[in-house]
Amino acid sequence: MTTRVTTELLKEVAASSTNDGTSLSTGDSGKVVQLNAQGAIPSVYFAPIVDQWRLTANLAGDAAPIASNLSRAAKLGGDVMTESSGIFTFPKTGIYKVEAVFQAAAAVATGSCTASIEVSTNADAGSPTYTAVAQGLENGLPTVEYGSIMMSALVDVTATASVKVRFTVAQSNDGNSLVGNASINYTHFTFTRIGDT
């Protein structure tokens, strides 16, 4: 089995830090790609990016954004997300699938929890604006002691300086919280690059 590699794909590979040590140039366009010992195309040719973060401690009340107790849970690829004060920066341009799971916990007699994925396209401006691109509501607290809110969105990252993501939570009662843990994914976020912009 052979696979032909286009010039544009080789340009992408040459610009990436995710490789298995193989040096490539656009002059290799159209040449045969040798499969690895497992019978798969070596990751140098598609440079996957998957990065997962989790909330490491419970978070009571509202947060816009969720800015503390965030830690990387796992990653695939050499290019990874960076986080500062709850703002996530993408490592390179492209189309990303952003997934979020919020684990809500009831500690008081009433309450609901609204959670969102928010995106800015002017994050490099003096006063950036963020817009919800996915949102979910858990309205059963405290009838249900714990409830999960799951959502995802495709984000077109045309420029890493201006397109950024954050996550927010609004509790109708500040006594309720999001569940976090340093070693288990309760509230967590996953970023997957799925293609070019």
Backbone hydrogen bonds, N-H to C=O, Kabsch-Sander energy under -0.5 kcal/mol:
donor,donor_aa,acceptor,acceptor_aa,energy
5,V,31,K,-0.7
10,L,6,T,-2.0
11,K,7,T,-2.2
12,E,8,E,-2.0
13,V,9,L,-2.4
14,A,10,L,-2.7
15,A,11,K,-1.5
16,S,12,E,-0.6
16,S,13,V,-1.2
19,N,17,S,-1.0
24,L,22,T,-0.5
28,D,25,S,-2.1
29,S,26,T,-1.6
30,G,5,V,-3.0
31,K,28,D,-1.9
33,V,3,T,-0.9
36,N,40,A,-2.9
39,G,36,N,-2.2
45,Y,42,P,-2.2
46,F,43,S,-1.3
47,A,43,S,-2.7
50,V,76,L,-2.1
51,D,191,F,-2.6
52,Q,74,A,-3.1
53,W,189,F,-3.2
54,R,71,S,-2.9
55,L,187,T,-2.7
56,T,54,R,-0.5
56,T,69,N,-3.0
59,L,178,L,-2.3
61,G,176,N,-2.3
63,A,169,V,-2.6
64,A,65,P,-0.6
66,I,167,F,-2.9
67,A,65,P,-0.7
71,S,54,R,-2.1
73,A,52,Q,-3.3
74,A,52,Q,-1.5
76,L,50,V,-2.9
82,T,89,T,-1.9
84,S,87,I,-2.1
87,I,84,S,-2.0
88,F,86,G,-0.5
88,F,165,V,-3.1
89,T,82,T,-3.0
90,F,163,V,-0.6
94,G,157,V,-2.0
95,I,195,G,-3.0
96,Y,94,G,-0.5
96,Y,155,V,-2.6
97,K,192,T,-3.0
98,V,96,Y,-0.6
98,V,153,A,-3.1
99,E,97,K,-0.6
99,E,190,T,-2.8
100,A,151,M,-2.7
101,V,188,H,-2.7
102,F,149,I,-2.9
103,Q,101,V,-0.5
104,A,102,F,-0.8
104,A,147,G,-3.4
105,A,177,S,-2.9
106,A,145,E,-2.7
111,G,141,L,-0.6
113,C,138,E,-2.4
114,T,170,A,-2.6
115,A,136,G,-2.4
116,S,168,T,-2.1
117,I,134,A,-2.4
118,E,116,S,-0.5
118,E,166,R,-2.8
119,V,131,T,-2.7
120,S,164,K,-2.6
123,A,162,S,-2.6
125,A,122,N,-2.2
131,T,119,V,-2.4
133,V,117,I,-2.8
134,A,117,I,-1.3
136,G,115,A,-2.5
138,E,113,C,-2.9
139,N,137,L,-0.6
143,T,140,G,-1.0
144,V,140,G,-2.0
145,E,143,T,-0.6
147,G,104,A,-2.2
149,I,102,F,-2.7
150,M,148,S,-0.5
151,M,100,A,-2.2
153,A,98,V,-2.0
155,V,96,Y,-2.9
155,V,153,A,-0.5
157,V,94,G,-2.9
157,V,155,V,-0.9
158,T,156,D,-1.2
162,S,159,A,-0.5
163,V,159,A,-2.4
164,K,120,S,-1.7
164,K,162,S,-0.7
165,V,88,F,-1.8
166,R,118,E,-2.4
168,T,116,S,-2.0
169,V,63,A,-2.4
170,A,114,T,-2.8
172,S,112,S,-2.6
176,N,173,N,-2.2
177,S,105,A,-2.1
178,L,59,L,-2.8
179,V,103,Q,-3.1
181,N,55,L,-2.4
186,Y,184,I,-1.1
187,T,179,V,-1.0
188,H,101,V,-2.1
188,H,186,Y,-0.7
189,F,53,W,-2.8
190,T,99,E,-2.4
191,F,51,D,-3.0
192,T,97,K,-2.1
193,R,49,I,-2.4
194,I,95,I,-2.9
194,I,192,T,-0.6
195,G,95,I,-1.0
